């Protein structure tokens, strides 16, 4: 009943069902794409019990809930009477007002929404987040199992040839190897076609003839004077994403002129006849090159100056969380697929530790009360990789803990990059992910040094600041 009441209040203050174009969620946020921002009462939503804060990005209202947002999302969809990951048919096509008399974030967000230069990047990042996020539960589970396997072998408790380790590795690798199926399904739902079409497209790219043929460079299937190149699309994101994106447009175009009585028979068939050659010859290889290009760009940046790159990325991450900027997972997963390790995900780990240190240091200078208790609990929660309660509840309102988190994170990121810290599996960037840093060398030792530096930097810098116990606007 508590969740239901909260959802009813959120629905009321976002302008009701008719104002919601789409509703979905990430790990900690209820994300609502609205039609008219002027109908959204941001300050009222912030007052709702259980809501940490509200962010508006473009025409998307992000209600920060924290852990358990998936249950809140399901309840919200039931209360609003909308289908999960589906667009709601409005009673009328409201237009966003160009001017707002409210002197608050809604007015600013409305102005930003009308700025065409900002919309494409925002839309791209939101789309990537919406497609990748639903798969993270399986990916994180696989990553943690991979870390457990590596730890058991590194401690010589079991051999790599042990049957248990072999089975454990099969389970751990499954969500990564078959990632195109997870992405294909989520992409199809995002682009408003059946998720099973996304699975079918992933099956095309993962067909044994194509995957096995990739072991022989330069080989392919000749068709119409063109070559269908063989690539190994396992653990990839962009090839299936681009293919499903184009398929969705083709599918809807066919549906517009195909008689309804025979749509179920012919629309999907014709859509695949048109899209599959384009996907195999152009879109999937292009997606593969995009992934390789992103990995190459990040690798070259770290090769040019690892300490500067680590300090920069780790330092700005609290701001990306605050403003709801997503899409990093696609780069991290591409790195793991191509390089078999990643140096971007550790930045989140060390940034989270700096946030924890700064928030706990802030709690020491607070008088007894709700905020002191909140700073202690959210600071400890940040160690596990869940930082939004600390950021929105303590760091942003008091400001100086936020600066301490950013500076501490930059120091930790610089040290980690200098030491060459890497992760070998995807996991929640908290202390429980430490097993994913185990290798045959000294990577774990370097990681532990960076862990200590990151947390202590955030903690000590916050202690040095002339901390105010009164919240600032």
C-alpha positions as CSV (number, residue, x, y, z in Angstrom):
1,X,0.0,0.0,0.0
2,X,2.9,2.3,0.7
3,X,4.4,1.9,-2.8
4,X,0.9,2.2,-4.3
5,X,0.3,5.5,-2.6
6,X,3.7,6.9,-3.6
7,X,3.0,5.9,-7.2
8,X,-0.4,7.5,-7.2
9,X,1.2,10.8,-6.0
10,X,3.9,10.6,-8.6
11,X,1.3,10.0,-11.3
12,X,-0.7,13.0,-10.1
13,X,2.2,15.4,-10.1
14,X,3.6,14.4,-13.5
15,X,0.3,15.4,-15.1
16,X,-1.6,12.1,-15.1
17,X,-1.6,9.2,-17.5
18,X,-2.3,11.4,-20.6
19,X,1.0,13.3,-20.0
20,X,3.2,10.1,-20.0
21,X,4.6,9.1,-23.4
22,X,6.7,6.3,-21.9
23,X,7.7,4.9,-18.6
24,X,10.7,2.7,-17.8
25,X,13.5,2.5,-15.1
26,X,17.2,2.0,-14.6
27,X,18.9,0.7,-11.5
28,X,17.8,3.5,-9.2
29,X,15.5,5.8,-11.2
30,X,11.9,5.8,-12.4
31,X,12.2,7.4,-15.9
32,X,9.1,9.1,-17.3
33,X,9.1,10.6,-20.7
34,X,6.4,13.3,-20.6
35,X,4.6,15.2,-23.3
36,X,4.2,18.6,-21.6
37,X,6.8,19.6,-19.0
38,X,4.7,22.5,-17.8
39,X,2.3,20.1,-16.2
40,X,5.0,18.5,-14.1
41,X,5.3,19.7,-10.5
42,X,8.8,18.9,-9.7
43,X,8.8,20.4,-6.2
44,X,5.7,18.4,-5.2
45,X,7.3,15.1,-6.4
46,X,10.4,15.8,-4.3
47,X,8.2,16.0,-1.2
48,X,6.8,12.5,-1.7
49,X,7.9,10.1,1.0
50,X,10.4,7.6,-0.6
51,X,11.6,10.0,-3.4
52,X,15.2,11.0,-3.0
53,X,15.1,13.7,-5.6
54,X,13.9,14.6,-9.1
55,X,16.0,15.4,-12.2
56,X,14.7,16.7,-15.5
57,X,16.7,15.9,-18.7
58,X,15.2,17.0,-21.9
59,X,11.5,15.9,-21.8
60,X,12.3,13.1,-19.3
61,X,11.5,13.3,-15.6
62,X,13.8,11.1,-13.6
63,X,12.4,10.2,-10.1
64,X,15.3,9.0,-8.0
65,X,14.1,6.1,-5.8
66,X,17.2,4.1,-5.1
67,X,17.3,0.3,-4.6
68,X,14.0,-1.4,-5.2
69,X,13.0,0.8,-8.1
70,X,12.0,-2.2,-10.2
71,X,9.1,-3.0,-7.8
72,X,8.1,0.7,-7.8
73,X,8.1,0.7,-11.5
74,X,5.8,-2.3,-11.7
75,X,3.4,-0.8,-9.2
76,X,3.5,2.6,-11.1
77,X,2.6,0.8,-14.4
78,X,-0.3,-0.9,-12.6
79,X,-1.5,2.3,-11.0
80,X,-1.2,4.3,-14.2
81,X,-2.8,1.5,-16.3
82,X,0.1,1.4,-18.8
83,X,2.0,-1.4,-20.3
84,X,5.7,-1.8,-19.2
85,X,8.1,-0.4,-21.9
86,X,5.1,0.7,-24.0
87,X,3.9,4.1,-25.2
88,X,0.7,5.3,-23.8
89,X,-2.0,6.6,-26.2
90,X,-2.8,10.1,-25.2
91,X,-6.2,11.7,-25.1
92,X,-4.7,14.6,-26.9
93,X,-1.3,15.5,-28.4
94,X,-0.2,18.2,-26.0
95,X,2.6,20.5,-27.0
96,X,5.3,21.7,-24.7
97,X,4.9,25.3,-23.7
98,X,7.7,27.5,-25.0
99,X,7.6,29.7,-21.9
100,X,7.0,28.9,-18.2
101,X,6.1,31.3,-15.4
102,X,7.5,28.9,-12.8
103,X,11.0,29.9,-11.6
104,X,12.2,26.4,-11.1
105,X,13.9,23.5,-12.9
106,X,10.9,22.9,-15.1
107,X,11.4,26.2,-16.8
108,X,15.0,25.4,-17.4
109,X,14.2,21.9,-18.6
110,X,11.6,23.2,-21.0
111,X,14.1,25.6,-22.5
112,X,16.6,22.8,-22.9
113,X,14.0,20.5,-24.4
114,X,13.4,23.1,-27.1
115,X,17.2,23.3,-27.9
116,X,17.7,20.9,-30.8
117,X,21.5,20.8,-30.2
118,X,21.0,19.0,-26.9
119,X,18.3,16.5,-27.9
120,X,20.3,14.0,-30.1
121,X,22.9,13.3,-27.4
122,X,20.4,13.1,-24.6
123,X,18.2,10.8,-26.8
124,X,21.1,8.6,-27.7
125,X,22.3,8.1,-24.1
126,X,18.8,7.5,-22.8
127,X,18.2,4.9,-25.6
128,X,21.5,3.1,-24.7
129,X,20.6,3.1,-21.0
130,X,17.1,1.8,-21.7
131,X,18.4,-1.0,-23.8
132,X,21.4,-2.1,-21.8
133,X,20.0,-1.6,-18.2
134,X,17.4,-4.5,-18.3
135,X,20.3,-6.9,-19.0
136,X,22.5,-5.8,-16.2
137,X,21.1,-8.1,-13.6
138,X,22.1,-11.1,-15.6
139,X,25.4,-9.5,-16.6
140,X,26.3,-8.6,-13.0
141,X,25.4,-12.1,-11.8
142,X,27.7,-13.6,-14.5
143,X,30.5,-11.2,-13.5
144,X,30.3,-12.0,-9.8
145,X,30.4,-15.8,-10.7
146,X,33.4,-15.1,-12.9
147,X,35.1,-13.3,-10.0
148,X,34.3,-16.2,-7.7
149,X,35.9,-18.7,-10.2
150,X,39.0,-16.6,-10.5
151,X,39.4,-16.2,-6.8
152,X,39.0,-20.0,-6.1
153,X,41.7,-20.7,-8.8
154,X,44.0,-17.9,-7.6
155,X,43.9,-19.1,-4.0
156,X,44.6,-22.6,-5.3
157,X,41.5,-23.9,-3.6
158,X,40.6,-25.5,-7.0
159,X,42.2,-26.2,-10.3
160,X,41.1,-24.6,-13.6
161,X,40.4,-28.2,-14.7
162,X,38.1,-28.9,-11.7
163,X,34.6,-29.9,-13.0
164,X,33.0,-27.4,-10.6
165,X,35.1,-24.6,-12.0
166,X,34.3,-25.6,-15.6
167,X,30.6,-25.6,-14.9
168,X,30.9,-22.3,-13.0
169,X,32.7,-20.7,-15.9
170,X,29.9,-22.0,-18.3
171,X,27.3,-20.3,-16.1
172,X,29.4,-17.1,-15.7
173,X,30.1,-16.8,-19.4
174,X,26.5,-17.4,-20.6
175,X,25.1,-13.9,-20.2
176,X,28.2,-12.4,-22.0
177,X,28.4,-14.9,-24.8
178,X,24.7,-14.6,-25.6
179,X,24.5,-10.9,-24.8
180,X,23.2,-10.1,-28.4
181,X,20.0,-12.0,-27.4
182,X,19.5,-9.9,-24.3
183,X,20.2,-6.7,-26.2
184,X,18.2,-7.7,-29.2
185,X,15.1,-8.4,-27.1
186,X,15.4,-5.1,-25.1
187,X,16.1,-3.1,-28.3
188,X,13.0,-4.5,-30.0
189,X,10.9,-3.6,-27.0
190,X,12.4,-0.1,-27.0
191,X,11.8,0.4,-30.7
192,X,8.2,-0.8,-30.4
193,X,8.2,-4.2,-32.1
194,X,7.9,-7.7,-30.6
195,X,10.9,-8.6,-28.5
196,X,10.9,-12.0,-30.2
197,X,11.9,-10.3,-33.5
198,X,14.9,-9.0,-31.6
199,X,15.7,-12.5,-30.4
200,X,15.4,-13.7,-34.0
201,X,17.8,-11.0,-35.3
202,X,20.3,-11.9,-32.6
203,X,20.0,-15.5,-33.7
204,X,20.8,-14.5,-37.3
205,X,24.0,-12.8,-36.1
206,X,24.9,-15.6,-33.7
207,X,24.3,-18.4,-36.3
208,X,27.1,-21.0,-36.1
209,X,28.0,-20.5,-39.8
210,X,28.8,-16.9,-39.1
211,X,30.4,-17.3,-35.7
212,X,32.6,-20.3,-36.7
213,X,33.5,-18.6,-40.0
214,X,35.0,-15.7,-38.2
215,X,38.0,-17.8,-37.2
216,X,39.1,-17.5,-40.9
217,X,39.8,-13.8,-41.5
218,X,38.5,-12.4,-44.8
219,X,36.0,-15.1,-45.4
220,X,32.2,-14.7,-46.0
221,X,29.2,-15.6,-48.2
222,X,29.0,-14.1,-51.7
223,X,25.5,-12.7,-52.4
224,X,24.4,-10.4,-55.3
225,X,28.0,-9.5,-56.0
226,X,28.5,-8.5,-52.4
227,X,30.0,-10.4,-49.5
228,X,28.4,-11.2,-46.2
229,X,31.5,-10.9,-43.9
230,X,32.0,-13.4,-41.1
231,X,32.3,-11.7,-37.7
232,X,32.1,-13.2,-34.2
233,X,29.3,-11.2,-32.7
234,X,29.3,-12.9,-29.3
235,X,29.2,-10.5,-26.3
236,X,28.5,-7.6,-28.7
237,X,26.0,-4.8,-28.3
238,X,26.1,-2.4,-31.3
239,X,25.7,-4.9,-34.2
240,X,22.3,-6.3,-33.0
241,X,21.2,-2.9,-31.8
242,X,21.6,-1.2,-35.2
243,X,20.1,-4.2,-36.9
244,X,17.0,-4.2,-34.7
245,X,16.7,-0.4,-35.0
246,X,16.5,-0.6,-38.8
247,X,14.2,-3.7,-38.7
248,X,11.7,-1.8,-36.5
249,X,11.4,1.0,-39.1
250,X,11.0,-1.4,-41.9
251,X,8.4,-3.4,-39.9
252,X,6.3,-0.4,-39.2
253,X,6.5,0.8,-42.8
254,X,5.2,-2.5,-44.0
255,X,2.5,-2.6,-41.5
256,X,1.2,0.8,-42.7
257,X,0.2,-0.7,-46.1
258,X,-0.2,-4.4,-45.4
259,X,-3.9,-5.4,-45.0
260,X,-4.6,-6.2,-41.3
261,X,-5.9,-9.7,-41.9
262,X,-2.6,-10.9,-43.3
263,X,-0.1,-8.7,-41.3
264,X,0.7,-11.6,-38.9
265,X,1.6,-13.8,-41.8
266,X,3.6,-11.5,-44.1
267,X,4.8,-8.4,-42.2
268,X,7.5,-10.1,-40.2
269,X,8.6,-12.3,-43.2
270,X,9.0,-9.3,-45.6
271,X,10.7,-7.2,-42.9
272,X,13.3,-9.9,-42.4
273,X,13.8,-10.4,-46.2
274,X,14.5,-6.7,-46.5
275,X,16.5,-6.1,-43.3
276,X,18.6,-9.3,-42.9
277,X,20.9,-8.6,-46.0
278,X,21.3,-5.0,-44.9
279,X,22.1,-6.1,-41.4
280,X,24.6,-8.8,-42.4
281,X,26.4,-6.8,-45.1
282,X,26.3,-3.3,-43.5
283,X,24.7,-2.7,-40.1
284,X,26.3,-5.6,-38.0
285,X,29.8,-5.0,-39.4
286,X,29.3,-1.2,-38.8
287,X,28.3,-2.0,-35.2
288,X,31.4,-4.1,-34.8
289,X,33.6,-1.3,-36.0
290,X,31.9,1.2,-33.7
291,X,32.7,-1.0,-30.7
292,X,36.3,-1.4,-31.9
293,X,36.6,2.3,-32.4
294,X,35.3,3.2,-29.0
295,X,37.6,0.7,-27.3
296,X,40.5,2.0,-29.4
297,X,39.8,5.6,-28.5
298,X,39.6,4.9,-24.8
299,X,42.8,2.8,-25.0
300,X,44.7,5.5,-26.8
301,X,43.5,8.1,-24.3
302,X,44.9,6.0,-21.5
303,X,48.1,5.2,-23.4
304,X,48.6,9.0,-24.0
305,X,48.3,9.8,-20.3
306,X,46.7,7.2,-18.0
307,X,47.0,9.3,-14.8
308,X,45.2,12.3,-16.4
309,X,42.5,10.1,-18.0
310,X,41.9,8.2,-14.8
311,X,41.7,11.5,-12.8
312,X,39.3,13.1,-15.3
313,X,36.9,10.2,-15.7
314,X,36.8,9.3,-12.0
315,X,36.5,13.0,-11.0
316,X,33.4,13.8,-13.1
317,X,31.5,10.6,-12.4
318,X,29.5,12.0,-9.5
319,X,28.1,14.7,-11.9
320,X,27.1,12.1,-14.5
321,X,25.2,10.3,-11.8
322,X,23.5,13.5,-10.6
323,X,22.4,14.5,-14.1
324,X,21.4,10.9,-15.0
325,X,23.9,10.5,-17.9
326,X,23.9,6.8,-18.8
327,X,25.3,4.7,-21.6
328,X,28.8,3.9,-20.1
329,X,27.9,0.2,-19.8
330,X,28.0,-0.2,-23.6
331,X,31.6,0.9,-23.7
332,X,32.6,-1.2,-20.7
333,X,31.1,-4.3,-22.1
334,X,32.7,-3.7,-25.5
335,X,36.1,-3.4,-23.8
336,X,35.5,-6.7,-22.0
337,X,34.6,-8.4,-25.2
338,X,37.5,-7.0,-27.3
339,X,40.3,-6.6,-24.7
340,X,39.1,-9.2,-22.2
341,X,39.5,-6.6,-19.5
342,X,38.2,-3.1,-18.8
343,X,39.7,0.0,-17.2
344,X,36.5,2.2,-17.3
345,X,34.4,0.3,-14.8
346,X,37.1,0.6,-12.1
347,X,36.5,4.4,-12.3
348,X,33.0,3.9,-11.0
349,X,34.3,1.7,-8.2
350,X,36.9,4.2,-7.0
351,X,34.5,7.2,-7.4
352,X,31.9,5.3,-5.3
353,X,34.5,4.8,-2.6
354,X,35.4,8.5,-2.6
355,X,31.7,9.3,-2.2
356,X,31.5,6.9,0.7
357,X,34.6,8.4,2.4
358,X,33.4,12.0,1.9
359,X,29.9,11.3,3.1
360,X,31.0,9.4,6.2
361,X,33.5,12.2,7.0
362,X,30.6,14.7,6.8
363,X,28.6,12.6,9.3
364,X,31.3,13.1,11.9
365,X,30.8,16.8,11.9
366,X,27.1,16.8,12.0
367,X,25.0,17.1,15.1
368,X,22.9,14.2,16.1
369,X,19.7,14.0,14.0
370,X,18.2,12.7,10.8
371,X,20.9,14.0,8.6
372,X,23.7,12.5,10.7
373,X,22.0,9.2,10.6
374,X,21.4,9.5,6.9
375,X,25.0,10.4,6.2
376,X,26.2,7.4,8.1
377,X,23.9,4.9,6.4
378,X,24.2,6.2,2.9
379,X,28.0,6.5,3.2
380,X,28.1,2.8,4.1
381,X,25.7,2.0,1.3
382,X,28.0,3.8,-1.2
383,X,30.8,1.2,-0.4
384,X,28.5,-1.4,-2.0
385,X,28.2,0.7,-5.2
386,X,24.8,2.4,-4.5
387,X,25.7,6.1,-4.3
388,X,22.5,8.1,-5.3
389,X,21.1,8.2,-1.7
390,X,24.4,9.7,-0.5
391,X,24.7,12.1,-3.4
392,X,21.1,13.4,-3.2
393,X,20.6,13.1,0.5
394,X,23.9,14.6,1.7
395,X,26.5,15.5,-0.8
396,X,24.5,17.8,-3.1
397,X,22.5,19.6,-0.3
398,X,25.7,20.3,1.6
399,X,27.8,20.9,-1.5
400,X,31.3,20.4,0.1
401,X,31.0,16.6,0.4
402,X,30.3,16.6,-3.4
403,X,33.5,18.5,-4.1
404,X,35.3,16.2,-1.7
405,X,33.9,13.2,-3.6
406,X,35.0,14.5,-6.9
407,X,38.5,15.5,-5.8
408,X,38.9,12.2,-3.9
409,X,37.7,10.3,-6.9
410,X,40.1,12.1,-9.2
411,X,43.0,11.2,-6.9
412,X,41.9,7.6,-6.7
413,X,41.4,7.4,-10.4
414,X,44.8,8.9,-11.1
415,X,46.5,6.3,-8.8
416,X,44.5,3.4,-10.2
417,X,45.3,4.4,-13.8
418,X,49.0,4.8,-12.9
419,X,49.0,1.4,-11.3
420,X,47.2,-0.1,-14.4
421,X,44.2,-1.4,-12.5
422,X,41.8,-3.5,-14.6
423,X,38.6,-5.5,-14.1
424,X,38.1,-8.8,-15.9
425,X,34.3,-9.1,-15.5
426,X,31.3,-6.8,-15.3
427,X,29.9,-6.4,-11.7
428,X,28.3,-3.8,-9.5
429,X,31.1,-1.2,-8.8
430,X,31.2,-1.8,-5.1
431,X,33.4,-3.6,-2.6
432,X,31.7,-6.9,-3.4
433,X,33.1,-6.7,-6.9
434,X,36.7,-7.1,-5.7
435,X,36.9,-10.7,-6.9
436,X,36.6,-9.5,-10.5
437,X,40.0,-7.8,-10.2
438,X,41.8,-11.1,-9.5
439,X,44.4,-12.2,-12.0
440,X,47.6,-14.3,-12.0
441,X,49.7,-11.1,-11.5
442,X,49.5,-8.3,-9.0
443,X,46.3,-6.6,-10.2
444,X,44.5,-7.4,-7.0
445,X,47.2,-5.8,-4.9
446,X,47.2,-2.6,-7.1
447,X,43.4,-2.5,-6.8
448,X,43.5,-2.7,-3.0
449,X,46.0,0.2,-3.0
450,X,43.6,2.3,-5.2
451,X,40.7,1.3,-2.9
452,X,42.4,2.6,0.1
453,X,43.6,5.8,-1.6
454,X,40.1,6.6,-3.0
455,X,38.3,6.2,0.2
456,X,40.9,8.0,2.3
457,X,41.2,10.8,-0.2
458,X,37.4,11.5,0.0
459,X,37.4,11.1,3.7
460,X,40.4,13.3,4.6
461,X,39.6,16.1,2.1
462,X,36.1,16.4,3.5
463,X,37.6,16.6,7.1
464,X,39.9,19.4,5.9
465,X,37.0,21.5,4.5
466,X,35.3,24.0,6.7
467,X,32.1,22.0,6.8
468,X,28.8,23.7,7.4
469,X,26.1,21.8,9.2
470,X,23.4,23.8,7.5
471,X,22.2,22.8,4.0
472,X,23.0,25.2,1.2
473,X,20.6,25.8,-1.7
